[in-house]
Amino acid sequence: MSLEKFISEAISPWMKETGPDDDIVMSTRIRLARNVEEFPFPFKSSEDASKALYKHVHERLPQPSDERIGKLTWIPIDGLSEIEKTVLVEKHLTSPQLAEESTQAAVVLNNDESVSMMVNEEDHLRIQCLFSGFQLGPGYKVASDLDDWIESYVDYAFDEKKGYLTSCPTNVGTGLRASVMMHLPALTTTKQLNRILPAISQLGLVVRGIYGEGSEARGDLFQISNQMTLGKSEEDIIEELRGVVLQLIERERMTRKNLQEHNQLQLVDQVHRSYGILANSRIIESKEAGRHLSNLRLGIDLDLIQGIQGNILNELMILIQPAFLQQFAKQQLSPEERDERRATLIRERLKLENLNDGGDRP
């Protein structure tokens, strides 16, 4: 399979779309945790009870009529290979916990993979909507409409005082986790982010790496989300996160401008060095690749490099992950072989950009 065809089939269609402030906000995610009444929560559930829950939900949900949701496809987890399971995790469509489930678990996806639902994960249902750029409002609207549609066929576990009941106490209440993935290279380089993070935590928000809780921040990508859901309305959670993200966008843009004005030569050198390494390396580890891809994306956003698509960071940060590299190679790879394949994939991806642009790039 050619790289171009592999990319076309591997990358979620929603990722190819543009969105508001997408020079800094890579994506927006809305996630709702829900459990079904009269079924034991997953952590207390037997295999028979989990099977009954799976059947109960699957049989009751028809195909939605809302065009924004689209056709839903059920994918049983036990029918997937280990690499396929990991690919879904790397695409942010499932969690590592769901990937470890061998029976009675599924992921439900719509056509462009912007809507997904995990069945029998930490909660019975984890509803998720993904959008390019900064789209908390539209994201929550689609998630809420999908939630209402599911609830018209399935009875949720709900308490009048506590709200939606969930396996983890931090999700009780609205069950809502809103998050944005932000590219913050200027704030990271100038070490301002180290001073900002404690203030963000005091506001009840949490900053994580690209794959959420416990993951490392790579490529200057940070996931910012609400931490608590109890005692706040969905609107309050969305607005609090929106306010912090808008401030971060402003600070990042201001810092980028200052770097251009006062450190232009160093910035240009940094960007082009990274491009040179990515375009010529024969071996590269994921951490180093992430750093140089971040610099390349910054150079694209500041017009220091022309002719390369801005979403190349979003795309390659997923394609260079272990499962994708092995899926492209169609075989298991050792860490050393992955480093070689990663370098090759990046070089070939940049060559595709060069061919589409019609000439050589410095």
N, C-alpha and C positions, 0 to 999 in steps of 0.2 A: 504494500500500500504506500502511495506517495505521502510525503509529509503534509502536503496541502489537503489531501483527502482525509488524512487522519485527524488533522486539526479541525476540519469542517465537521467531522462526525463526533469528535471527542469533546469539544468545547460546548458548553451549554449555550443554546441560541440567545438567551437573555443577556449573556456576557458580551455579546457583540453589539449590543445597543448602546447609544450614548445616553447621558442623563445629566441633570443639573449638578454643577460644581464637580464634574467627574475628573477634573484635573487633580483634585485632592481627595474627594470621597469616591472610592472605587465602587462600593456597593452598599446597599441598604438591605437589612434582613429583619423581618417581623416573624416571631415565633410564638405560638400559643400552646400551652400544655393543658391537656384535657384528659379526664378519665370518665369511664362509662359507669353509670349507676348500676348497683347490684352485682358488679364483678370485682373480685379482689384486686388490689393494686399489683402491678407486675412484680414488685419485690416480695410479695406474699403469695404470689400466684403459683399454682401447680401447672404442669404441662397441659393437663386436661382443661383447666380453667382458662389458660392462655389460648388454647385451641378454640374454646367456646367463644371467647371474646373476638378472636380473629374472624370466626364464622359469622358472629352476630353483626359486626360492622360491615364485613364484605357483602353479606346478603342484603343489607338494608340500604346501602348507598347506591343509587342509580348514577348514571352519567349526568353531570351538572349541565344546566342550560345556559349558564352565564359564559359569554364568549371570553371574558377576561381570565376565567379559570381554564377553559378548554377541556379537552378529553383527558380523562384520568386513566392511567395504566397501573395495575397492581403488579409488583415485582417481588415474589417471595424470596427472602434472603437465603433460604437453604438451597435454592436453585442456582446460586451464583458461585463462581470460583473465588478463591481467596484474593486474587488480583482484582477481580471485578468488584468485590466488596470494598477493597481499599480505594479503588478508583472513585466510588461513590462518596467515600469519606473525603478524599482529596478535592472533590468538586463541591464540597459543603452540602451535599444532598442527604447524607446520613451521618450518624455519629459513630465513633469507634465502638461504643457499647452495642449499638444495633448490629454492627458488622460481626460482632462476636456471637450473636444469637444464631443458633443453628436451626431452630424450628419455631413455627408459629409467629414469625416476625416478617414484616414486609415494608417496602417503601412504595409509596404511591406517587407517581409523577405525572405532570401534565406535559403537553407537547414540547414546550420550550424550556422545561425544567425550572421555570420561575416559581412554580407551585409544587410543593412536595408535602408528604405526610408520612411520618414513621408510625408504624403500628407495633405495639408491644415493645417499646423501648423502656425508658425509666418510667414513663406514663403510658397509658393505653394509646393515646394519640399525641403526636407532636406535629402541629400544623405549621408550615413555614412558607413564607413568600420572599422572593429575592428580586431586587430591582437594581439596575445600574445607576450610579450616581447617588445623589442625596434626595431620597424620595420617601421620607418617613410617612407623610400623609397618604399618598397613593398606596404605599405598601400596607399600611394598617387597614385601609379601606378594603382592599382585596382580601386580606387575611380575615377581617371581620365578616365580610360577606360569605366567605367560604365556611367560616365557623358557624354562622347562622344557618347556612344550608345543611351542614352536617347535623346540627342540633335539631333540625326539623325531622330527622330520621332516627336519631340516637339520643337517648336521655343521658345528660351529663351528671356527674357527681358534683352537687352544688349545695352550699350552705348559705342561708340568707344573711348571716352575719360575716362569715369568713370569705365567702365567694367561692370560686372554683377550687376544688380539693385536689391536691397533687401529692406525689410521692415525696418530693423535697419541700420542706417548709418555706424555703425562699421563693417558691413559685406559687404558693397559696395566695388567693385573692383574684387578681386579674389573670394570672398564669401567663402574663405577657413579658417577653424579652424582646426589646427593640435594640438593634445594634447597627453600627456603621463601620465599614472597613475604610480606614483613612491612610493615605500615603503622606508621611510627614518627614521628608528627608531634611528640610531646612531646619526645623525645630530639633531634630535629632543631631544633626551635624554641629549646631551651635550649643548643644546641651541644654537648651531651654526646656525641652520636654521633661527632663529630670526634675525641674522645679514645678512644672505644671501638673504632673501626675498626682502628687499628694492632694492638691486642691480638688482635682476631679474626684478622687476617692471620697473626700469629705462631703461631696454633693450626692453621694449614694450611687455613683457610677463606678464601673470597673473597666480597666484597660488590660486587654489580653493580646496574645499573639495571633497569627493568621488563622490558626485552627482552634481558637477558643481557649477554654480553661486548661492551664498547664502547658500550653504551647509557647514556643519561643517566637519573639517578634523578628521576622526576617524581611529583608527588602524594604525596611522602614515602614512596614505595614502594621497597623495597630487596629484592633477591634475594640470599639468603645460601646458599652451597653449599660442598661440599668441593672442594679443588683437585687433590689427588692421589688415585690409586686403587691404585697399586702398593705392595705391602708391608703392606696393611691388609685385614682381612676386611670383608665387607659389614656385619656387625654392628658392627664398630668405627667404620666411617664413619657409620652411622646414629646411634650413641650419642654420638659426639663432636659431631655437628651438633645433636642433640637437647639436649645439655647447654648449648650456647651459646645456642640459641633460647630455652630456658626462662629463662635469665638475662636475655636481652633483653626477654622478655615481662614479667618482674618489674620491671625497671628502667623500662620504658615505663609500666606501670601506676602505679608509685610516682610517677613524674614527672607523670603526668596528675593524680594525686591532689593533689600539691603545687601544681600550677597552679590547680586548683579552689579550694584552701584559701587561697592567697596572692595569686592574680591572677584572681579570679572575674569581676570586671566586665570586665577586658580580654579574657578568654577568651570570655565571652558576646558581647561586641562583635565580636570577630574572627570568630566563627562566624556571627553574623547578618549581618554585612557581606558575608561570602562568599555566604551564601544569597541576599541581595539582588542581588548582582552576577550570580550564576548565573541567577536567576529573571527578570532584566530586561535583560541585555546583548543587544545586537544584533550585535556582533562580538566574538570572543574567540579568542586564540591558544591552542594546546594546552598550552603551559607554564603560562600563567595559569589556564586551566581546571583543570589538574591541581592547582594550589595551592589553589584555592577548593573543589574537590571534596574534597580532603584535609581542609580545615577543616570542611566540611559533615559528612563521615563522623565526624570527631572529635566534633562536636556531637551527632550521633545516638547515638554510643557512650556519651557522658556525660549523656544525657537532657537536653541543652540545647535540642534540637529534637525534637519528637514527630511521629509520623505519617508518617515517611519510612523506607523499608526500608534496613536496614544495608548491603545488598549493592549499593547504588547506585554506590558508588565503583568496585567491581570492574567493574560493568556499563558505566558511562559512560567509564571510562578506556580501554575497548576501542572502544566505539561512536564516540568522537570522533576516532579515528585516521583518517588520510587515506583509506585504502581503504574503510573502512566508510561514511564520509561520502559517497563517490562511489557506492558500491553503493546506498545509500539514495536518493541523487539520481538514480541510473540514468544518470549521465553523468560525463565527466571534468570536474574542477573546478580552477580556479587556486587558489593559496594564499589569495588574498583571498576567493574564493568559499567556500573551505573554512572560513575563519574565520567567515563569516556563517552557513553551514550548521551549524557546530558550536554556535554560540550558539542558533540556532533549535531544534536537536535537544535541547539541555539544557533550554531553557525548556519545550518540549513534554513532555519526560520528567518534569519537576517538576510540570507541570500534571496529568499522569496520577496522580501520587502524591496531589495535592490532591483530585482527583475521587474517588479510591478512599477517601480519608480523610473525605470528606463535608463539607468546609468550607475556608475560607480559612486560610492559615497566616501568622503574623506574619513 
